[in-house]
């Protein structure tokens, strides 16, 4: 599956294999359990992030992985978004530090 990801003015195509999605499902379920407890999203605490907010949270992690050049983490986090929103068109990651401004286009 492919995730189209835009960071600043650069668009990336992240290709995540079906095998990786399957192998990582247990990890993704753990991520969901962690987010079920609430999450700090910029200045706001969100008690129970919805699917859109979860994608924003994970997109922020992808941004961090890009900056630290951790390609495996980019793939793993992209896989989370693809596994939860398989019909996704694009994620436009906010780089100003406000996670809530990241756009998830499905």
C-alpha positions, -999 to +999 in steps of 0.1 A: +000+000+000+011+035-007+009+066+015+013+100-001+030+123+025+037+160+022+062+177+044+068+214+037+067+216-001+081+181-007+058+151-014+069+116-007+054+083-017+058+058+011+053+022-001+045-002+028+043-039+019+013-059+029+036-082+047+049-054+069+013-043+077+004-078+087+035-084+108+031-050+126-006-054+135+002-064+171+024-033+174-003-011+159-028-025+184-004-016+212-002+020+198-040+021+199-040+010+235-015+037+244-036+064+226-068+051+243-053+066+275-053+101+260-026+121+243-011+156+244-017+172+211+002+205+210-014+226+238-044+203+243-049+171+262-072+148+242-089+122+264-097+098+236-082+107+203-105+098+174-091+082+142-083+115+126-064+126+156-046+093+159-034+098+123-022+133+132-003+119+162+013+092+140+021+117+113+040+138+138+061+106+146+067+102+109+080+137+108+104+130+136+116+098+119+122+118+087+143+143+105+164+117+123+166+096+091+150+065+106+136+049+074+123+018+092+103+040+116+089+060+087+077+028+071+063+014+104+044+046+112+031+050+076+019+015+079-002+024+110-020+051+090-025+028+060-038+000+083-064+022+099-074+043+069-067+021+038-085+046+015-064+075+026-053+099-002-027+121+015-013+133+048+000+169+048+022+171+079+024+204+098+059+214+105+052+245+127+049+224+158+011+223+160+001+186+155-035+196+152-028+214+119-017+182+101-042+174+074-054+139+068-072+136+034-092+105+029 
